[in-house]
Amino acid sequence: MPVRLSINAVTSAERQRVIDAIAAAVSELGGWIDDVHLFSNISVAIRSFLPPDRVQPFGERLAALGLKLSDSAQRDLAACAAVPGSAAELFCTVQITFFHDEPDLRRHVPSVPG
């Protein structure tokens, strides 16, 4: 069983709802989120750890959110579900690209003296 799982997905669902639902799913399945990176309002990368036996339900929750998982993500999720894990935790990254008509999210960055 792999000790690392990388999931890539796309969606046109509302960004904050998807991020909140993923955070709730990770927590409810006994995992925890280690880091989140937002790339404007176009993409998010979520780094988490999950118990190996909870990977399949996690994949099902992602699909239920309306995420279109990449072929490689679907294969990796199936491989994780097919092989019993001996690792205490599985390192999981979820990268989602959002399709929408919103303008780019711009944040003011203050100038730094020096």
C-alpha positions in Angstrom: 0.0 0.0 0.0 1.3 3.4 -0.8 2.0 5.8 2.1 1.3 8.8 -0.1 -1.8 9.6 -2.1 -2.1 12.5 -4.5 -5.6 13.5 -5.7 -6.2 16.0 -8.5 -9.7 17.2 -9.3 -11.7 19.9 -11.0 -15.1 21.4 -10.2 -17.4 24.3 -10.8 -18.9 24.0 -7.3 -18.6 26.9 -4.9 -15.1 27.1 -3.6 -15.6 27.8 0.1 -18.3 25.1 0.4 -16.0 22.5 -1.2 -13.0 23.5 1.1 -15.2 23.4 4.2 -16.7 20.0 3.2 -13.2 18.5 2.7 -12.1 19.8 6.0 -15.1 18.2 7.7 -14.6 14.9 5.9 -11.0 14.7 6.9 -11.8 15.4 10.5 -14.9 13.0 10.6 -12.8 10.2 9.1 -10.2 10.5 11.8 -7.6 12.4 9.9 -6.2 15.9 10.2 -5.2 18.7 7.9 -1.6 19.7 7.9 -1.5 22.6 5.5 -3.7 24.5 3.0 -2.5 26.7 0.1 -4.9 28.9 -1.8 -3.8 30.0 -5.3 -6.0 33.0 -5.8 -9.6 31.8 -6.3 -8.5 29.3 -9.0 -7.0 26.5 -7.0 -6.5 25.0 -3.5 -4.0 22.4 -2.3 -4.9 20.6 0.9 -2.3 18.5 2.7 -3.7 16.0 5.2 -3.1 12.7 6.9 -5.8 9.9 6.9 -6.1 6.5 8.5 -5.5 4.0 5.6 -8.8 2.3 6.1 -10.7 5.6 5.6 -9.3 6.4 2.2 -12.1 4.8 0.3 -14.9 6.7 2.2 -12.8 9.9 1.7 -12.8 9.3 -2.1 -16.5 8.8 -2.0 -17.1 12.0 -0.2 -15.0 13.9 -2.7 -17.0 12.5 -5.6 -20.3 13.4 -3.7 -19.1 17.0 -3.6 -19.2 17.1 -7.4 -15.5 16.9 -7.9 -14.3 15.3 -11.1 -11.3 13.2 -10.0 -8.5 12.6 -12.4 -8.0 9.1 -13.8 -4.8 8.7 -11.8 -6.6 9.7 -8.6 -9.3 7.2 -9.2 -6.8 4.5 -9.8 -4.8 5.4 -6.7 -7.9 5.5 -4.5 -8.9 2.0 -5.8 -5.4 0.7 -5.1 -5.5 2.0 -1.6 -8.9 0.4 -1.0 -7.8 -2.9 -2.4 -4.6 -3.4 -0.3 -4.9 -3.5 3.5 -2.5 -0.9 5.0 0.0 -1.4 7.7 0.9 2.2 8.0 -0.6 4.2 10.8 -1.4 7.1 8.5 -1.5 8.0 4.9 -0.1 11.3 3.6 -2.8 12.7 1.3 -2.7 15.8 -0.9 -5.8 17.1 -2.7 -5.4 19.7 -5.4 -8.6 21.2 -6.8 -8.9 23.6 -9.7 -12.1 25.7 -9.7 -13.9 26.7 -12.9 -15.9 29.8 -12.5 -16.6 33.2 -14.0 -15.3 35.2 -11.1 -12.5 37.7 -11.6 -9.1 36.8 -10.2 -9.0 37.3 -6.4 -6.5 40.1 -5.7 -5.1 40.7 -2.3 -3.4 43.9 -1.3 0.2 43.2 -0.2 1.7 45.9 1.9 5.1 47.2 1.0 7.9 46.1 3.2 10.5 48.7 4.2 14.0 48.0 3.4 
